[in-house]
Amino acid sequence: MASAIGIRTPINGVIGCLNLLLSHDQVAQQKQYAKLADASAHLLLGVINDILDFLKLSRAN
């Protein structure tokens, strides 16, 4: 499923950038926003993975 890589790569890039952002000093509100964005990106990646798994199982049947 080659398209799975194309779907996951952008969200992994966002997660990587957020990790870099969180590794630097920030004011409390900025850190809170970055943590929220990071948690949201991880949840979105989980949804994407679930959809791709479902599609893979659907094609097998």
ABEGO torsion letter per residue (X at the ends): XAAAAAAAAAAAAAAAAAAAAAABBBBAAAAAAAAAAAAAAAAAAAAAAAAAAAAAAAAAX
